[in-house]
């Protein structure tokens, strides 16, 4: 049930820690406030993340979340599959946490809910925790509550710029480059193909401006997520053309950071039309048009 990854040598499960509670699909700016408060305690910081969630998809894969949490100073992350804990009573949920860790302090947002039917509230937590509990007020940006749901709404609409305003760092995809058809090379637009993990919340199909870090250098890029109607291929894939890069990428792990949506995926009447559009896409990325 419990998947635990230690991120630093500071963590020792036999010693007290600060436990951050929430879904932690990733790290939005509301979560970031909880993280900053936890680090002030001077104890190892442990983050709870829920696998799957109510809709079965996470903003970031577990390995992507590990990277995010580690970069912000977390010492340990543990994942609880939603499907395996949704039936637990609030008491059983807290007992599970206390059987694995020694929390000197629980920190959560005021909208935190846990246990069967989301019956547990921050007040319930205070009653059951047998430890200090701090409840942080929710963060709003432009009058709207910052939440995982609001980030997902942006992603589903292809509004990566809006998502990036809410997240602690810009939205990204990380994975190993795999071999595909190799059609991009024949168009003079060789692409790096990174599978979109089945558990990762789907982005709206489209062509995006992205940036990619390769061999110590950041490159401008264009990334297409979706089907390939020009080639009568309905299988959704992720293809990234890295502007100015030449070299072999198969087997390398890349981080593709989404900057903005450029256009819809569409079917072209000829290969020449497709190449002309790709040249226009990269022109826009180069000139910030």
Secondary structure as GFF3:
##gff-version 3
##sequence-region A 1 289
A	DSSP	beta_strand	2	6	.	.	.	ID=ss1
A	DSSP	beta_strand	17	20	.	.	.	ID=ss2
A	DSSP	alpha_helix	29	39	.	.	.	ID=ss3
A	DSSP	beta_strand	44	51	.	.	.	ID=ss4
A	DSSP	alpha_helix	62	71	.	.	.	ID=ss5
A	DSSP	beta_strand	76	81	.	.	.	ID=ss6
A	DSSP	alpha_helix	82	85	.	.	.	ID=ss7
A	DSSP	alpha_helix	90	100	.	.	.	ID=ss8
A	DSSP	beta_strand	103	109	.	.	.	ID=ss9
A	DSSP	three_ten_helix	116	118	.	.	.	ID=ss10
A	DSSP	alpha_helix	122	128	.	.	.	ID=ss11
A	DSSP	beta_strand	132	136	.	.	.	ID=ss12
A	DSSP	beta_strand	140	141	.	.	.	ID=ss13
A	DSSP	beta_strand	144	145	.	.	.	ID=ss14
A	DSSP	alpha_helix	148	156	.	.	.	ID=ss15
A	DSSP	alpha_helix	160	166	.	.	.	ID=ss16
A	DSSP	beta_strand	172	178	.	.	.	ID=ss17
A	DSSP	alpha_helix	183	186	.	.	.	ID=ss18
A	DSSP	beta_strand	192	194	.	.	.	ID=ss19
A	DSSP	beta_strand	206	214	.	.	.	ID=ss20
A	DSSP	beta_strand	217	228	.	.	.	ID=ss21
A	DSSP	three_ten_helix	229	231	.	.	.	ID=ss22
A	DSSP	beta_strand	233	242	.	.	.	ID=ss23
A	DSSP	beta_strand	253	263	.	.	.	ID=ss24
A	DSSP	alpha_helix	271	287	.	.	.	ID=ss25
###
